[in-house]
Amino acid sequence: QVQLVESGGGLVQAGGSLRLSCAASGQTFSTYVMRWFRQAPGKEREFVAAIMWSGGITNYADSVKGRFTISRDNAKNTVYLQMNSLKPEDTAVYYCNLMGAWGQGTQVTVSS
């Protein structure tokens, strides 16, 4: 059973940066895709970014292209989301997703 633990959220001013981490355990992940989603208050959960565990191919939502970067450390079974030039509309709980499992989420708040 896959277990995911996110960390790295916090409060930051607009224009600032944060790096989120998602540590995975419980299984071999070499052929799967890790995804980040986010959910703002009163809104549906939305896709943010994805990375193939093997090969590192990435994909981003249009709203974060050029500002967010997803990466992985296979040795640590960890995926990162580097978030730069943050905007107030990036405020949300961020979740990682792998093989149908979800982490507990980490809050990101961007003040204007």
NUKE-611566 format. One record per residue: chain; x, y, z of N, C-alpha, C in turn. Coordinates in steps of 0.05 Angstrom, whole numbers, plus 5000, padded with zeros to 4 digits. Example, Ala and Ser with C-alpha at 12.3 -4.5 7.8 and 13.67 -1.06 7.14 Angstrom:
BEGIN
 ch  n_X  n_Y  n_Z ca_X ca_Y ca_Z  c_X  c_Y  c_Z
  A 5264 4886 5156 5246 4910 5156 5264 4934 5156
  A 5257 4955 5142 5273 4979 5143 5258 5001 5157
END
This chain:
BEGIN
 ch  n_X  n_Y  n_Z ca_X ca_Y ca_Z  c_X  c_Y  c_Z
  A 5017 4976 5000 5000 5000 5000 5017 5025 5000
  A 5011 5043 4982 5027 5068 4979 5020 5087 5001
  A 5040 5099 5013 5036 5121 5032 5050 5146 5023
  A 5037 5169 5025 5048 5194 5016 5047 5214 5038
  A 5069 5229 5041 5071 5249 5062 5081 5275 5049
  A 5064 5296 5049 5073 5322 5039 5084 5339 5061
  A 5101 5358 5053 5112 5377 5072 5121 5402 5056
  A 5126 5424 5070 5138 5447 5058 5119 5470 5054
  A 5094 5467 5060 5075 5489 5057 5081 5511 5078
  A 5066 5533 5074 5069 5556 5093 5057 5581 5082
  A 5064 5603 5096 5054 5629 5088 5076 5645 5075
  A 5071 5656 5052 5091 5671 5037 5078 5695 5024
  A 5093 5716 5020 5083 5740 5006 5082 5735 4976
  A 5065 5749 4962 5064 5747 4933 5091 5753 4921
  A 5099 5737 4902 5125 5739 4890 5146 5721 4902
  A 5139 5709 4925 5158 5692 4939 5158 5664 4928
  A 5173 5646 4942 5176 5619 4934 5172 5599 4957
  A 5164 5576 4950 5163 5553 4968 5170 5528 4953
  A 5180 5508 4968 5185 5482 4956 5170 5461 4972
  A 5152 5447 4959 5137 5425 4971 5152 5399 4966
  A 5149 5381 4985 5160 5354 4982 5138 5333 4986
  A 5140 5311 4972 5122 5289 4976 5139 5263 4977
  A 5140 5251 5000 5155 5227 5005 5137 5203 5002
  A 5145 5184 4985 5128 5160 4980 5141 5136 4992
  A 5124 5117 5001 5135 5092 5013 5114 5070 5008
  A 5124 5046 5011 5106 5023 5010 5107 5006 4985
  A 5120 5016 4964 5120 5000 4939 5141 5011 4921
  A 5147 4996 4899 5165 5005 4879 5150 5023 4859
  A 5161 5046 4853 5146 5066 4837 5157 5071 4810
  A 5176 5056 4801 5192 5063 4777 5176 5067 4752
  A 5151 5056 4750 5136 5058 4725 5112 5076 4728
  A 5110 5092 4749 5086 5107 4753 5090 5137 4751
  A 5068 5151 4752 5068 5180 4750 5059 5192 4776
  A 5075 5211 4786 5067 5226 4810 5055 5253 4802
  A 5033 5260 4814 5019 5284 4807 5015 5302 4832
  A 5016 5328 4828 5008 5347 4848 4981 5359 4840
  A 4963 5361 4859 4938 5375 4856 4935 5396 4878
  A 4916 5414 4874 4911 5433 4896 4881 5438 4897
  A 4872 5447 4921 4844 5453 4925 4842 5478 4942
  A 4830 5498 4929 4825 5523 4943 4798 5522 4957
  A 4793 5539 4977 4767 5538 4991 4744 5543 4971
  A 4724 5526 4973 4701 5529 4956 4705 5520 4927
  A 4728 5509 4920 4733 5501 4893 4740 5472 4891
  A 4738 5461 4867 4744 5433 4863 4775 5429 4862
  A 4783 5405 4869 4811 5399 4867 4820 5400 4838
  A 4843 5412 4833 4852 5415 4805 4881 5405 4802
  A 4887 5396 4778 4913 5387 4771 4933 5410 4770
  A 4958 5405 4780 4979 5425 4780 5002 5416 4763
  A 5013 5392 4769 5037 5383 4754 5039 5353 4757
  A 5055 5341 4739 5059 5312 4740 5087 5306 4730
  A 5098 5284 4739 5124 5274 4730 5124 5244 4729
  A 5136 5233 4708 5139 5205 4706 5163 5197 4723
  A 5158 5176 4740 5179 5169 4759 5204 5159 4743
  A 5200 5146 4721 5222 5137 4704 5223 5155 4680
  A 5245 5168 4675 5248 5185 4652 5244 5214 4657
  A 5228 5220 4677 5225 5248 4685 5209 5266 4668
  A 5193 5255 4649 5176 5272 4633 5156 5287 4650
  A 5152 5313 4645 5135 5329 4662 5112 5342 4647
  A 5092 5350 4662 5069 5363 4650 5058 5383 4671
  A 5048 5406 4661 5039 5427 4680 5012 5438 4671
  A 4997 5447 4691 4974 5463 4685 4982 5490 4674
  A 4966 5501 4656 4973 5527 4643 4978 5548 4664
  A 4963 5547 4686 4964 5568 4706 4990 5569 4721
  A 5006 5548 4720 5031 5548 4735 5056 5545 4717
  A 5052 5542 4691 5075 5539 4672 5093 5563 4674
  A 5119 5557 4676 5139 5578 4677 5144 5588 4706
  A 5127 5580 4725 5131 5588 4753 5137 5564 4771
  A 5125 5541 4765 5128 5517 4782 5145 5497 4767
  A 5161 5482 4782 5178 5461 4771 5175 5436 4788
  A 5168 5414 4775 5166 5388 4789 5191 5372 4783
  A 5201 5359 4804 5225 5343 4800 5223 5319 4820
  A 5242 5300 4816 5241 5276 4834 5269 5268 4842
  A 5271 5255 4864 5295 5243 4873 5289 5213 4877
  A 5297 5197 4858 5289 5168 4858 5301 5155 4883
  A 5325 5162 4890 5338 5149 4913 5323 5154 4939
  A 5309 5177 4941 5294 5183 4965 5265 5178 4962
  A 5256 5168 4939 5227 5164 4934 5212 5190 4940
  A 5222 5212 4932 5210 5238 4938 5207 5255 4913
  A 5185 5268 4911 5179 5287 4889 5176 5315 4901
  A 5186 5334 4887 5186 5362 4896 5170 5379 4877
  A 5159 5401 4888 5146 5421 4872 5157 5448 4880
  A 5175 5458 4864 5187 5485 4869 5168 5506 4857
  A 5158 5523 4874 5139 5543 4867 5151 5571 4869
  A 5154 5585 4847 5165 5612 4846 5144 5632 4837
  A 5150 5657 4842 5131 5678 4833 5103 5672 4842
  A 5100 5665 4867 5074 5657 4877 5054 5680 4876
  A 5029 5674 4872 5007 5693 4870 4986 5686 4891
  A 4970 5705 4899 4949 5699 4919 4930 5677 4909
  A 4926 5675 4883 4909 5654 4872 4921 5626 4874
  A 4946 5624 4882 4959 5598 4886 4952 5587 4914
  A 4939 5603 4930 4931 5594 4957 4913 5570 4956
  A 4921 5549 4969 4905 5524 4968 4919 5503 4986
  A 4905 5481 4990 4918 5457 5001 4929 5441 4978
  A 4954 5434 4979 4967 5420 4958 4970 5390 4966
  A 4963 5373 4947 4963 5344 4952 4980 5330 4931
  A 4994 5309 4939 5007 5292 4919 4990 5267 4915
  A 4993 5255 4892 4976 5232 4884 4994 5212 4869
  A 4992 5187 4877 5007 5166 4864 4992 5140 4866
  A 4986 5128 4844 4973 5101 4843 4947 5102 4859
  A 4932 5123 4857 4907 5126 4870 4908 5134 4899
  A 4932 5136 4910 4934 5144 4938 4939 5174 4940
  A 4930 5186 4962 4932 5215 4966 4947 5219 4993
  A 4963 5241 4993 4974 5249 5018 4954 5265 5034
  A 4962 5275 5058 4944 5289 5076 4941 5318 5067
  A 4959 5328 5050 4957 5356 5041 4975 5374 5057
  A 4984 5395 5045 4999 5416 5058 4989 5443 5049
  A 4984 5461 5069 4972 5487 5063 4992 5507 5052
  A 4985 5520 5030 5001 5541 5019 4984 5566 5019
  A 4993 5587 5032 4979 5613 5033 4996 5635 5023
  A 4987 5649 5003 5002 5671 4990 4987 5697 4996
  A 5000 5715 5011 4988 5740 5018 4995 5761 4997
  A 4976 5780 4993 4980 5801 4973 4994 5825 4985
END
